[in-house]
Amino acid sequence: MKKRFMVSMLGFAAAMLVSSTAFSNQWMSKGGERDEALHLKPDHENGIEVFEVCAACHLTEGWGTKDGTFPQIAGQHQTVLVKQLADIREGNRDNPTMYPFAKPESIGGPQAMADVTHYISGLKMNPDNGKGEWAEGTPEYKKGKQLFKDNCVKCHGERGEGNAEKFYPRIQGQHYKYMVRQFEWIRDGKRRNANPDMIKQIKEFSDDDMKMVINYVSRIPVPKEDLAPSKDYVNPDYD
C-alpha cells in the first residue's frame, strides 16, 4: 500500500512539474489544430450548422451576455477564435463550461473549427454591449483612456481593433464585465494561455486601474459597418 502511494505521489509531482514547466509556453504552441484549421478553406454552410452548438451560450447573434457570463464573439478575428478554441480543446486554457461543447465529438475536427470560426468572424456585432459605469468626461473615464494609451495600444490598437496576424483579440465592443474577469485572471496568473507580454504589462495594475481601463475599452465605438442595425436584430440564418 505504501509503495503504491509513493508511486502515485511521485507521478503527481512529475505531472505538476511538467505543468509548471509548460505554463510559459502555452501562449503560442506550435502546430496542432490551430495551424491546421487556419490553412483550410472554410465552408460557410457548415459553419452555420456548427454554430448552433455555440449559440446555446453565445446566442445565435454571437453577442454573448452583458453580465459577462459569455463574451461577444461576433466580429472577432478568426485567428483569435481558432486559437482560443484550440487552446481549450488541447487543455491550454481552462474553461470547463465550454469544454464539452468545444470537443471534436460536439463540433468536429479542424475543418469544423475553420468553418465555424470563419462564420463567427463575419457576424454583425451588438450595438449595445455591456459598458462600465463611468461615462465620457468623468475623471475615471479620462484615467482609463490614459492607461489604455500607455499600456494597451501597442497590441490591441488605438481603437481596440486587435491584430489578427498576431492573434491579439479585438476588444472594442466586448462586454465590460467579461473583460474585467479576464483581465483579473491574466493579471493574477489564472489564465494559462495568456500572452506573457500582457501579464508583465498589467501586473502592477490595481483593481481600480483595471476597472477604469476596461470601462474605457467598453466604450470605444465599433465601426458602423461592423454593427447590427439595432439591438433587436435577429440573425437571419436562424429565423
Secondary structure as UniProt FT lines:
FT   HELIX           2..22
FT   HELIX           23..25
FT   HELIX           32..38
FT   HELIX           44..58
FT   TURN            60..61
FT   TURN            66..67
FT   TURN            74..75
FT   HELIX           78..89
FT   TURN            90..91
FT   TURN            96..98
FT   HELIX           99..102
FT   HELIX           104..107
FT   HELIX           110..121
FT   TURN            127..128
FT   TURN            136..137
FT   HELIX           139..151
FT   HELIX           153..156
FT   TURN            158..159
FT   TURN            164..167
FT   TURN            172..173
FT   HELIX           176..187
FT   TURN            188..189
FT   TURN            192..193
FT   HELIX           196..202
FT   TURN            203..204
FT   HELIX           207..218
FT   HELIX           224..226
FT   TURN            231..232
FT   HELIX           236..238
//
